[in-house]
């Protein structure tokens, strides 16, 4: 990673929680309403809004869908939206997992590769999947489709009834409504470019 890359380890640096709360209130939703729309518990939503936890991609996608914005809204600054967006290597925003993450928090590292177009339908990400035991894997699902291209490492992809082992250069495309999870199968993280298409 470039040395000048903006690496953020806490949700508060993005003010994601404040943006979620502001959008919720603008839509006149209570926490109960937003929980019903997203399937995310009120306690986790409250922790997100207070910037106590950094939500994973699937949670951000559910929030974006319920609040009628693109996921990039949570990362964008106040720069004007353009029809063409170039993200330089040193401009990427990286979110790191904490050593002991809680329910609803990220269990991998991801970088937003484009954060200037809040209404886009595709979310390009650079993701590092950490090594873990099968029992530690956290499964998730959300509306949309995902494409993954593995840059390096060895990655295990699991659904409720299928296991695939991916090596560098392999690609994967799947309906993300399937309950799914990933883990690195070596001692080092597996790195992949992931593009999530969100059905808005």
HELIX and SHEET records of a PDB file:
HELIX    1   1 UNK A   11  UNK A   13  5                                   3    
HELIX    2   2 UNK A   16  UNK A   26  1                                  11    
HELIX    3   3 UNK A   31  UNK A   38  1                                   8    
HELIX    4   4 UNK A   42  UNK A   49  1                                   8    
HELIX    5   5 UNK A   57  UNK A   66  1                                  10    
HELIX    6   6 UNK A   71  UNK A   74  5                                   4    
HELIX    7   7 UNK A   89  UNK A   91  5                                   3    
HELIX    8   8 UNK A  134  UNK A  136  5                                   3    
SHEET    1   A 7 UNK A   6  UNK A   8  0                                        
SHEET    2   A 7 UNK A  93  UNK A  95  1                                        
SHEET    3   A 7 UNK A 109  UNK A 112 -1                                        
SHEET    4   A 7 UNK A 122  UNK A 129 -1                                        
SHEET    5   A 7 UNK A 190  UNK A 197 -1                                        
SHEET    6   A 7 UNK A 145  UNK A 152 -1                                        
SHEET    7   A 7 UNK A 171  UNK A 175 -1                                        
SHEET    1   B 3 UNK A 163  UNK A 167  0                                        
SHEET    2   B 3 UNK A 154  UNK A 159 -1                                        
SHEET    3   B 3 UNK A 180  UNK A 184 -1                                        
END                                                                             
